[in-house]
């Protein structure tokens, strides 16, 4: 079995370590950011977001567009609402969903550009 190399020193570049430490996120912010990105980790949710980039939509229209059940769409929309990624408005008996703000689309597109790079 091959032995794994280990570092025997505690700090090599103290100046860099001291410069980096103040910029590292605290545990609460790191956890919040990880939870935010976790919402993007499901292909179904990505498809719903891409539909909502085009237009606000009701659950029925989203379900028809994605060939899914109303229940499945509603479940994902609850996740988005909890993460404050979508907002809703009611018109009569129909609830319409839209992106909460433009940041979501920017994050999505930056991620998409990244995966499309050579």
Secondary structure, 3 states (H helix, E strand, C coil): CCCCCCCCCCCCCHHHHHHHHCCCCCHHHHHHHHHHHHHCCCHHHHHHHHHHHHCCEEHHHHHHHHCCCHHHHHHHHHHHHHCCCEEEEEECCEEEEEECCHHHHHHHHHHHHHHHCC
